[in-house]
Amino acid sequence: MIVEMRTYVLHPGQQGAFLARMQEQGIAIERAILGRMIGFYTCEIGTLNQVVHMWAYDSHADRDRRRARLNADPQWLAFVPQVLPMIRDMENKILNPAPFAALDTLDWKAPAK
């Protein structure tokens, strides 16, 4: 399994509109094709106007197939021009989990106090 972490720095003042468009249209398109969204986050400390979203894939080949399907999808192609002008910078990382930290082995419950 791999995790793709996509980080977008938005133009100042665009975060609310970007998140609204993603919630209204974008995420449904992505989830239908990309599958396992781990999370979609905003940052309040550090680089501001930043959103980070993470997706899990079975392999690099799985990611490549799903990204190709997304980039050929007519709904996605119609959606992208709505949000692309809001994005100032993009960064993409592929994360390989350590054997003891794969998503399917983690216990997401808070430790007992």
Secondary structure, DSSP 8 states (H G I E B T S, - for coil): -EEEEEEEEE-TT-HHHHHHHIIIIIHHHHHHHH-EEEEEEE-SSSSSSEEEEEEEESSHHHHHHHHHHHHH-HHHHHHHHHHGGGEEEEEEEEE---GGG-GGG---S----
